[in-house]
Amino acid sequence: MDSTAFIPKQSYTYSNLPESGSVSAQAPSNIALVKYWGKYGEQLPQNASISFTLSNCRTETTLRYEKIVSNENFNFEVYLDGKREENFEPKIKKFFERIEKYVPFLKEYSFRIETKNTFPHSSGIASSASGMSALAVCLVAIEVQLMDGTSAALSMTKASNVTLSAVEEQQQNKTQINKASFLARLGSGSAARSLEGPLVVWGEHPAVAGSSNLYGVKYEGAIHENFRNYQDTILLVDKGEKQVSSTVGHDLMNNNPYATARFKTANDNLSKITKIFEAGDYVDFIALVESEALQLHGMMMASTPYFILMKPNTLEIINRVWEYRKISGSKVCFTLDAGANVHVLYPENEKNAVQTFIKNELTSFCKNGEYIHDACGTGASILI
């Protein structure tokens, strides 16, 4: 499959375009276990990655649309928590430019994008994955509303005048999820992993059937009960704007002398983690996940120009986690995103003990003592 598969066929016509309407959706953030760092082409990953889908940290978006006389410009406004955010609009414009051929009704309407996060804005949790995924779900749902009855194939919700078998409905649902993931990727690469859960793979990989560089796929391999309903507490070490954006960081991988070895290691680690999930091996899981986090930041330090996103308190937390694990025998571990904050991962059966440890030992290293308890989730959905 290539990207042309997501361009509506000429036989797909938008009939009876409504004058106005709205759709609402939610999509969660995710945290990668095997990291993606480095891309090529139009938002394509240099290596495959796998992530836990989160549950509590999510974006809720309502997309309101009103028919206009078609013109050469995109017409939209972005509102965060009810307030116009013009600073977000250049990124949305670029997103619309990338996806227009896949959702060609964009210039038929003016849009009001109303969005809010369930986690504090500027909390240091990247909201691009959840935000772009929620917006992509809204756009695919609108496309269904515009399709005529004989070609309503990309449906977040089944067209009212189409009768489908259970198999056909399941296939349509999968097609629309793939398209939403594909669109979301063009806004933010990691957004491709926020459509489903609890584990999602993005990037073509021989160990994962159906995996693709174009969109994320739910991981369907064997998962031991040890890794079900895994917990993630996000320690908010730094809530300021990163000194180097993720976009710039990815681009710097193009000249990183260790890039080729890193891409191979990541793909090898994805093969390893599939066996870890099946076996329920905590020890190997911890070693792989923590190594992946440190390799990610190692690539940043090996870039030209080099940069460091970790803060002193990031390292303090890592050392405290290591010490606690050594003393208690806990299966707790850490991972890092492209920033200073620390994701503390632990099995559900250690929830009370680890959360007590976090409260007593780690919150002093967080900005204003702030942290967020979360757990694995199931992905994006339409809000009724």
Residue pairs with C-beta under 8 A, 6 or more apart in sequence:
1 212
1 214
2 214
3 42
3 102
3 182
3 214
6 102
6 179
6 182
6 183
6 214
7 101
7 102
8 102
8 104
8 143
8 154
9 151
11 151
12 147
12 151
12 153
13 147
13 148
13 151
14 105
14 108
14 146
14 147
14 148
15 146
15 147
15 148
16 148
17 67
17 105
17 108
17 146
18 67
18 145
18 146
19 66
19 67
20 64
20 65
20 66
20 67
21 64
21 65
21 142
21 145
22 62
22 63
22 64
22 65
23 62
23 63
23 138
23 141
23 142
23 145
23 156
23 382
24 60
24 61
24 62
24 63
24 138
24 382
24 383
25 60
25 61
25 63
25 134
25 135
25 137
25 138
25 141
25 156
25 380
25 381
25 382
25 383
26 58
26 59
26 60
26 61
26 134
26 380
26 381
26 383
27 58
27 59
27 61
27 129
27 130
27 131
27 133
27 134
27 136
27 137
27 184
27 191
27 194
27 195
27 379
27 380
28 53
28 54
28 55
28 56
28 57
28 58
28 59
28 130
28 133
28 194
28 197
28 377
28 379
28 380
29 54
29 57
29 58
29 59
29 119
29 125
29 126
29 127
29 129
29 130
29 194
30 51
30 52
30 53
30 54
30 129
30 190
30 193
30 194
30 197
30 200
31 51
31 52
31 54
31 232
31 335
31 337
31 343
32 49
32 50
32 51
32 190
32 193
32 292
32 335
32 337
33 50
33 51
33 52
33 273
33 288
33 289
33 292
33 335
34 48
34 49
34 50
34 266
34 269
34 270
34 273
34 288
34 292
35 49
35 266
35 292
35 293
35 295
35 296
36 45
36 46
36 47
36 48
36 49
36 189
36 190
36 202
36 203
36 266
37 46
37 249
37 250
37 253
37 262
37 296
37 299
37 338
38 45
38 46
38 47
38 250
38 253
38 254
38 256
38 259
38 262
38 263
38 299
39 45
39 46
39 189
39 250
39 253
40 46
42 98
42 186
43 98
43 185
43 186
43 189
44 213
44 214
45 189
45 202
45 203
45 213
46 253
46 259
46 263
47 203
47 262
47 263
47 264
47 266
47 267
47 270
48 201
48 202
48 203
48 204
48 205
48 208
48 211
48 266
48 267
48 270
49 190
49 193
49 201
49 202
49 203
49 266
49 270
50 199
50 200
50 201
50 202
50 219
50 270
50 273
51 190
51 193
51 199
51 200
51 202
52 197
52 198
52 199
52 230
52 232
52 345
52 376
53 193
53 194
53 196
53 197
53 198
53 199
53 200
53 376
53 377
53 378
53 379
54 232
54 374
54 375
54 376
54 377
55 374
55 375
55 376
55 377
55 378
56 118
56 119
56 372
56 373
56 374
56 375
56 377
57 117
57 118
57 119
57 125
57 130
57 234
57 372
57 374
58 117
58 118
58 119
58 130
58 134
58 377
59 115
59 116
59 117
59 118
59 127
59 130
59 131
59 133
59 134
60 115
60 116
60 117
60 118
60 134
60 383
61 113
61 114
61 115
61 116
61 131
61 134
61 135
61 138
62 113
62 114
62 115
62 138
63 111
63 112
63 113
63 114
63 135
63 138
63 139
63 142
64 111
64 112
64 114
65 109
65 110
65 111
65 112
65 142
66 109
66 110
67 108
67 109
68 75
68 108
68 109
68 110
70 107
70 108
71 107
72 107
73 107
74 93
74 96
74 97
74 106
74 107
75 107
75 109
75 110
75 111
76 89
76 92
76 93
76 96
76 110
76 111
76 112
76 113
77 84
77 89
77 111
77 112
77 113
78 84
78 85
78 86
78 88
78 89
78 92
78 113
78 115
79 85
79 112
79 113
79 114
79 115
80 88
80 115
80 116
80 121
81 116
81 121
82 114
91 187
92 113
92 135
95 132
95 135
95 186
95 187
96 106
98 186
98 187
99 106
99 139
99 183
99 186
99 187
100 106
100 107
102 179
102 182
102 183
103 139
103 140
103 143
103 183
105 142
105 143
105 146
113 135
115 131
115 134
115 135
117 127
117 130
117 131
119 125
119 127
119 372
120 239
120 370
121 127
122 239
122 240
122 241
123 236
123 239
123 370
123 372
124 236
124 237
124 238
124 239
124 240
124 339
124 340
124 341
124 367
125 234
125 236
125 341
125 372
126 190
126 246
126 337
126 338
126 339
128 187
128 188
128 190
128 191
128 246
129 184
129 188
129 190
129 191
129 193
129 194
130 191
130 194
131 187
131 188
131 191
132 184
132 187
132 188
132 191
133 180
133 181
133 184
133 191
133 194
133 195
133 380
134 380
135 184
135 187
136 180
136 181
136 183
136 184
136 187
136 191
137 156
137 180
137 195
137 380
137 381
137 382
139 180
139 183
140 154
140 156
140 176
140 179
140 180
140 183
141 155
141 156
141 157
141 382
143 154
144 152
144 154
144 155
144 156
144 157
144 158
144 159
144 176
147 153
147 154
147 155
147 159
149 159
149 161
149 162
152 158
152 159
152 162
153 172
153 175
154 172
154 175
154 176
154 179
155 172
155 173
155 176
156 176
156 180
156 382
157 382
158 164
158 169
158 172
164 172
177 195
177 196
178 215
178 217
179 215
180 195
180 380
181 191
181 192
181 193
181 195
181 202
181 215
181 216
182 192
182 214
182 215
184 191
184 192
184 194
184 195
185 191
185 192
185 202
185 214
185 215
185 216
189 202
189 250
190 202
192 200
192 202
192 215
192 216
193 200
193 201
193 202
193 216
194 200
194 216
194 379
194 380
195 216
195 379
195 380
196 216
196 217
196 218
196 378
196 379
196 380
197 218
197 376
197 377
197 378
197 379
198 228
198 229
198 230
198 376
198 377
198 378
199 218
199 219
199 223
199 277
199 376
200 216
200 217
200 218
200 219
200 379
201 208
201 211
201 216
201 217
201 219
201 270
202 211
202 212
202 213
202 215
202 216
202 217
203 211
203 212
203 213
204 211
204 212
204 213
205 211
205 267
205 270
205 271
206 271
207 221
207 270
207 271
207 274
208 217
208 219
208 221
208 270
208 274
209 220
210 217
211 217
218 379
219 277
221 274
221 277
221 278
222 277
222 278
223 277
223 278
224 277
224 278
224 279
224 280
225 280
226 280
226 282
226 347
227 277
227 280
227 285
227 347
228 348
228 376
229 348
229 375
229 376
230 345
230 346
230 347
230 348
230 375
230 376
231 345
231 346
231 347
231 348
231 350
231 351
231 354
231 373
231 374
231 375
231 376
232 343
232 344
232 345
232 374
232 375
232 376
233 343
233 344
233 346
233 354
233 355
233 358
233 371
233 372
233 373
233 374
234 341
234 342
234 343
234 344
234 371
234 372
234 374
235 317
235 341
235 342
235 343
235 344
235 358
235 362
235 363
235 365
235 366
235 371
236 341
236 366
236 367
236 368
236 370
236 371
236 372
237 311
237 313
237 314
237 317
237 340
237 341
237 342
237 365
237 366
237 367
238 311
238 313
238 339
238 340
238 341
238 367
239 367
239 370
242 309
242 338
242 339
243 307
243 309
244 300
244 307
244 309
246 338
249 300
249 303
249 307
249 338
252 300
252 303
252 304
252 305
253 259
253 262
253 299
253 303
255 303
255 304
256 262
256 299
256 302
256 303
256 304
257 302
258 298
258 299
258 302
259 299
262 295
262 299
265 295
266 292
266 295
269 288
269 291
269 292
272 284
272 288
273 285
273 288
276 284
276 285
276 288
282 331
282 347
285 333
286 325
286 331
286 333
289 333
289 334
289 335
289 345
290 333
290 334
290 335
292 335
293 334
293 335
293 336
294 336
296 336
296 338
297 308
297 309
297 310
297 336
300 306
300 307
300 308
300 309
300 338
301 307
301 308
309 338
309 339
309 340
310 336
310 340
311 340
313 340
313 365
313 366
314 336
314 340
314 341
314 342
316 365
317 334
317 342
317 344
317 362
317 365
318 334
318 342
320 361
320 362
320 365
321 332
321 333
321 334
321 342
321 344
321 362
324 330
324 332
324 357
324 361
325 331
325 332
325 333
328 353
328 357
330 346
330 350
330 353
330 354
330 357
331 346
331 347
331 350
332 344
332 345
332 346
332 350
332 354
332 357
333 344
333 345
333 346
334 342
334 343
334 344
334 345
335 342
335 343
335 345
336 342
336 343
337 343
344 354
344 358
344 362
346 354
348 375
355 373
358 371
362 371
363 369
363 371
